Amino acid sequence: MNLFGRLTEKSWETPGADPTADPALSRPSAASVGLRVFFGIVTMLFGLVTMAYVMRMGTVAMEHGPVSDWRPMPDPPLLWINSAILILSGLAWEAARAGARIGRGLLLFAGVVAAGLLALLFLAGQLALWAQYAARGYYAAANPSYSFFYLITGLHGLHLLGGLYVWGRTVSRLLAGADAGAVRVTVDLCAAYWHFLLVIWLVMLGLLIST
Amino acid sequence: MATATIADDLRPLHHPKSWIGKYVWSQDHKVIAIQYSLTAIAIGLVALVLSGLMRLQLGFPDTFDFIQPENYLQYVTMHGMIMVVYLLTALLLGGFGNYLIPLMVGARDMVFPFVNMLSYWFYLLAVLVLVASFFVPGGPTGAGWTLYPPQTILEGTPGHQYGIILMLASLAIFVVAFTMGGLNYVTTVLQARTKGMTLMRMPCSVWGIFVASIMGLLAFPALFVACIMMLLDRLVGTSFFMPAIASMGKELGYEGGSPILFQHLFWFFGHPEVYIVALPAFGIVSDLIAVHARKNIFGYRMMVWAIVIIGALSFFVWAHHMYVSGMNPYFGFFFATSTLIIAIPTAIKVYNWLLTLWRGDIHLTVPMLFAIGFLFTFIHGGLSGLFLGNVSVDVPLSDTFFVIGHFHMVMGVSPILVIFGAIYHWYPKITGRMWNDALAKIHFWVTFLGVYAIFLPMHYLGMLGVPRRYFALGETAFIPPSAHLANEWITIAALIVFAAQMLFFWNMTWSLFRGPRADPNPWGAASLEWQTPDTPPGHGNWGPTLPTVYRWAYDYSVPGADRDFTPQTQPPGGAGRYHAT
């Protein structure tokens, strides 16, 4: 039954009728529903940060005359290198998914390990980016655009760290001998989460470099 | 996401062996619900004491030396924040949400029990961090519960040293805790309903909690972002919200930040928050009224849709809290219009409650008394909201006691009355004992009449122009002596209501040990939580097999049925059931 049908059901008129099959068979797993709900929350979080970003950018402060105090940041090559690494990490999850689907244990394991290591490399790259900016005098407190840069990359990195926690558990399960079937759902969800964080990152990157 | 889930009974439940595993580090939603509730009530008592201190100062100024102006501001701030966030949100969603959702939809537990447990411990941490702010140098923040910058973090505001940092940190932790809980509530409703429990067979309580949880998940990120940004302004020296400003004769390093930006973020959370508190109360009161009037809830589908529509609309009204902050008149027009539109689904709900009572077989039990009391206070508070929703009426009334009277009626007293009703209603299921009826009725009448004695005169004080958040009125020309007299009487009423709450605590505690054993279904309710094999429900709730649901939750007084209620688990057939509604 579609959502509209569900929400217009006249439940008082139909005692006994059971429109749903056994829910245990027909529903997606709780983890997959929960992850989709979580996507909504994170989208809201970054959407609000974006709103704040745009509003703060447009704030005209009296002490600066009719112009905003907003100063753009440079876009060093590392920004693009990091983004490429995050894309590769997502591709590695796809390889792992394929491995789990066709039952190739080695591909699965290599994919999972590569995905996580690439994500760690991405985080290291982001930290290096912070260090580069700080070395050139772009401190968080020096200008609102710098503040937002650290805030956004920090929030994004924390979400990726959460994903890496699940990744660590998955690796330990694989090392303990779990087969492809046992981790397939987890790998699918991790891949979805990584792609989601990639999309968030690309949108945030667009925001950062365009302003 | 890799947490073990209990979506069905195929997987063995996590069975704790030790006392600590059962009652402290518990993953059972019922234990977590009780932990949440007791913590929320404990911190709520702190806020209640603070309100008593505020009333003592307002009623009898120049009497209590230990209440200095900065203390008064701290009481105002902590009372507001605790009541709204740490008591009401936590009790209605963390407490009732946790207890009722799995039982009412026929699940064994929340879908992520471990995350659910973490949610409680993060909540407790948030409460402890908040409480710690009472004991740091400078005390808790006195910035007002809305924490508006720039004054929030400026010297001169009480608690600007450490109190504000702890407050912001505590709120951020609370949001993390709520997110973990809310994710559970929403996913459990979507994914773990038992066979036959369609969305439109869920009781209104579950609908209210479900929609409020979704709203919380979408609104709390705004508070989270605002807190983090303010923390950065305070600790790192960023200028998200802080404009160039001189404080105590010296120029601070800030420049160009936007205080209005904070207000937008805060109220983008703050207004939905009103409904995050109200919607579970709406849902629960619908069930209380239906059960104790022995009648199906009038217009069930309309009630559900109204909950959903109110939830959606409440994201488009936030700036009605900011009329006096200065905004484009067209924005004011937009937000006034959207605010008044919310009155439509809300009025539908009120009419439907009244129509459920109409010709019902009304049993004036204590839960029903509280439900009817809610109807009074909610209609009252809702109507004064129509005044404040209009820009031109709001501007003179803003920051007066009229606002205090309005929001205490509509989102303070009303949900609290529902919470009391709900505690009395489900207490027999939760504890297996009955409470003392006489004490409970005294508690109701003193509370109900008392809150009117407290908050009704505040509307008049507000129209006189008595400002809120003032330590003392002093010799102010436009404030007549009668206002001072009213303040004294409000304080006396508040102290009496305060004392009546002690009756409640005594009744609950005494009945826990000495109350008579309760019937498994003392009210003759049809919804699923009353049909558990054990009372209180055992671990896993349902014994060896999950229940199957055959009907909606409101089959009361069905013509031809052998009892005046038909449980959701009763298959059709036998006595005639069909009736046109």
Chai-1 contact restraints between the chains, C-beta under 6 A:
chainA,res_idxA,chainB,res_idxB,connection_type,confidence,min_distance_angstrom,max_distance_angstrom,comment,restraint_id
A,R6,B,L199,contact,1.0,0.0,6.0,A-B,restraint_1
A,E9,B,T198,contact,1.0,0.0,6.0,A-B,restraint_2
A,E9,B,M200,contact,1.0,0.0,6.0,A-B,restraint_3
A,S11,B,M200,contact,1.0,0.0,6.0,A-B,restraint_4
A,S11,B,R201,contact,1.0,0.0,6.0,A-B,restraint_5
A,S11,B,W552,contact,1.0,0.0,6.0,A-B,restraint_6
A,W12,B,W552,contact,1.0,0.0,6.0,A-B,restraint_7
A,W12,B,T581,contact,1.0,0.0,6.0,A-B,restraint_8
A,P15,B,Y550,contact,1.0,0.0,6.0,A-B,restraint_9
A,P15,B,R551,contact,1.0,0.0,6.0,A-B,restraint_10
A,P15,B,P572,contact,1.0,0.0,6.0,A-B,restraint_11
A,P15,B,R577,contact,1.0,0.0,6.0,A-B,restraint_12
A,G16,B,Y550,contact,1.0,0.0,6.0,A-B,restraint_13
A,G16,B,P572,contact,1.0,0.0,6.0,A-B,restraint_14
A,D18,B,G196,contact,1.0,0.0,6.0,A-B,restraint_15
A,D22,B,K195,contact,1.0,0.0,6.0,A-B,restraint_16
A,P23,B,K195,contact,1.0,0.0,6.0,A-B,restraint_17
A,A24,B,D8,contact,1.0,0.0,6.0,A-B,restraint_18
A,R27,B,Q191,contact,1.0,0.0,6.0,A-B,restraint_19
A,A30,B,T5,contact,1.0,0.0,6.0,A-B,restraint_20
A,A30,B,A7,contact,1.0,0.0,6.0,A-B,restraint_21
A,A30,B,V111,contact,1.0,0.0,6.0,A-B,restraint_22
A,A30,B,T187,contact,1.0,0.0,6.0,A-B,restraint_23
A,A30,B,Q191,contact,1.0,0.0,6.0,A-B,restraint_24
A,A31,B,M1,contact,1.0,0.0,6.0,A-B,restraint_25
A,V33,B,T187,contact,1.0,0.0,6.0,A-B,restraint_26
A,V33,B,L190,contact,1.0,0.0,6.0,A-B,restraint_27
A,V33,B,Q191,contact,1.0,0.0,6.0,A-B,restraint_28
A,G34,B,L183,contact,1.0,0.0,6.0,A-B,restraint_29
A,G34,B,T187,contact,1.0,0.0,6.0,A-B,restraint_30
A,L35,B,M1,contact,1.0,0.0,6.0,A-B,restraint_31
A,V37,B,L183,contact,1.0,0.0,6.0,A-B,restraint_32
A,V37,B,V186,contact,1.0,0.0,6.0,A-B,restraint_33
A,V37,B,T187,contact,1.0,0.0,6.0,A-B,restraint_34
A,I41,B,L217,contact,1.0,0.0,6.0,A-B,restraint_35
A,M44,B,L218,contact,1.0,0.0,6.0,A-B,restraint_36
A,M44,B,P221,contact,1.0,0.0,6.0,A-B,restraint_37
A,L45,B,P221,contact,1.0,0.0,6.0,A-B,restraint_38
A,L48,B,P221,contact,1.0,0.0,6.0,A-B,restraint_39
A,L48,B,A222,contact,1.0,0.0,6.0,A-B,restraint_40
A,L48,B,V225,contact,1.0,0.0,6.0,A-B,restraint_41
A,V49,B,V225,contact,1.0,0.0,6.0,A-B,restraint_42
A,A52,B,L261,contact,1.0,0.0,6.0,A-B,restraint_43
A,M55,B,L261,contact,1.0,0.0,6.0,A-B,restraint_44
A,R56,B,S258,contact,1.0,0.0,6.0,A-B,restraint_45
A,R56,B,L261,contact,1.0,0.0,6.0,A-B,restraint_46
A,T59,B,S258,contact,1.0,0.0,6.0,A-B,restraint_47
A,A61,B,G256,contact,1.0,0.0,6.0,A-B,restraint_48
A,E63,B,A244,contact,1.0,0.0,6.0,A-B,restraint_49
A,D69,B,G256,contact,1.0,0.0,6.0,A-B,restraint_50
A,A140,B,V236,contact,1.0,0.0,6.0,A-B,restraint_51
A,A140,B,T238,contact,1.0,0.0,6.0,A-B,restraint_52
A,A141,B,V236,contact,1.0,0.0,6.0,A-B,restraint_53
A,A141,B,G237,contact,1.0,0.0,6.0,A-B,restraint_54
A,A141,B,T238,contact,1.0,0.0,6.0,A-B,restraint_55
A,P144,B,S239,contact,1.0,0.0,6.0,A-B,restraint_56
A,S147,B,T238,contact,1.0,0.0,6.0,A-B,restraint_57
A,V166,B,M1,contact,1.0,0.0,6.0,A-B,restraint_58
A,V166,B,A2,contact,1.0,0.0,6.0,A-B,restraint_59
A,R169,B,A2,contact,1.0,0.0,6.0,A-B,restraint_60
A,T186,B,A2,contact,1.0,0.0,6.0,A-B,restraint_61
A,L189,B,M1,contact,1.0,0.0,6.0,A-B,restraint_62
